[in-house]
Amino acid sequence: MLEKRIRVARGQEIADLILKNGTIVNVFTGELEKADVAVCEGVIVGVGSYAGIMEVDCTGKYIAPGFIDGHIHLESSMMQPYQFARTVLPHGTTAVITDPHEIANVCGREGIDYMLKSTKDLPLDVFFVLPSCVPAAPLDE
């Protein structure tokens, strides 16, 4: 677990997967860097020079972090959350921040509970903000 990941990150133990010779998009510095990416137990543990059980040559390829969509209304996609995840993940979106005010206006707390439950085990990270406009109009209850 954590101890193994630390050993792999330090180069003391071989990684499960290495993405070799890729061009890393460093979103902190804005630079492109040639390096390997070490993965242990499905988690990126290091960027540098590594060896692994499985190595994928990424020469000529870019390795970048996933995109975060900072404001969506997931229910406006007209898809079940798992279907939404299947649609956006292949295009690089790995996390979304959603405002469920539409489903809250229609279904109330049960709608928000549904959204929380149906996004719990997705391969997409879904973060919720509390709806700011529920009810939508002064005449609503």
N, C-alpha and C positions, 0 to 999 in steps of 0.2 A: 504494500500500500504506500503510504507517504514515504516511509523509510526507503523503499525500493526506488521510488521516483527520484528521491534526492540522490541516491547512489548513481542512478543512470545519468542524471543531470550533471553530476561531477565527473562522469566518465569512468567511474569505478565499476560499473556493471553495464553489460551490453543492453541496448534498447530493443524494444519489440519491433519498431519500424523507424527507418531513417529515410527522410526525403533528402537525397544527395544532390549537391551542386546546384541548388535552385537559386533564383534571384529573389531575395527576401525584400518585400516592400515594408520598410520601417516607417510606420505611421507617426512615430514620435520625432524622428529626425528629418523625415522627408527624403531619406537616402535609399538607394537600392544597394543591397549587400549580397555578395556571393557567400552562401553558407549552407550547412546541413541543418535539418530540423529533426530533433530526436523526439520520439513518441513512446511513452510507456503507459501501458494500461489504458490506452485511448486518450491520454492527456499529453499535450506538448510540454516537454520538460526542459528543453534547451535548444539554443541556436548556436552553432559553432561548427566544430569538427567532431563527428561521431561515427561509430560503427554500430550495426544492428543485425538482428536475426534476419529481417527482411529489409532490403534496400531498394528504393525506387529512384532511378536516375531522373532528375528534374532539370538536367541541363537544357537551357533555352526556355525554361518555364518560370513563371512568377508565382511566388507563394505570398499570399496576402491574408490578413485577418478578415473575418466575416463582416458583412455590413450590418449595421443596426438601423432599422427604420424607426426614427424617433417619434413619429406620431401617425398612428393609423386608427381606424375603427374596424376591427377585425370582422364584425358582423356585417359591415358594408360590402365585404367581398362576396357575400351571398354564398359562402362555402362553409362547410363544417371546418372547425379549426384544424383537424388532421389533414384535410384536403388543402387548406391554405398553406400549411407547412410544406406539403409535397410540391406545391407550386412555386414557393419562393426560395426554398433551400437550394435547388439547382442553379439559381441565379446569384448565389452568394450572400443572401440575407440569412443571417443566423440568429438574429434577435429582433424583436419588435416591442415597441411601447404602445399599448393600446388603451384607448378611452372608450369604455363600453356604454356610453351614455344612450346610444340608440336602443340597445337591448334592455337597458335599465328603464327607459321610458315606456317600453312596450310590455316588459315582463316583470319589472320591479326587481327585488332582491333575488328572486328565483332565477332571473336571467343572468345576473352577475354570478351567482353560484354555479350555474351551468357553464359559463365561460371559464371560471376558475377550475372547475373539475375537468372540463374537456381539453384544457391546455396543459394539464399537470405533467403528463408523461410524453410530451411531444419532443422530437429531436430539435425543435426550435425553441429558443428561450423567449418566453412571453412575459412581459412585465405590464402590470396594470396601474393606471392612475385612477383616482376616484372621479366619477363623472361630475363635471362642474355645472351642468345644466339639466338637472333632474329635480323636479319636473321641468319640461321644456318651456312651458308657458304658465303664467299665473292662474289660468283656468284649469290646469291639470291638477290631479291629486296624487 
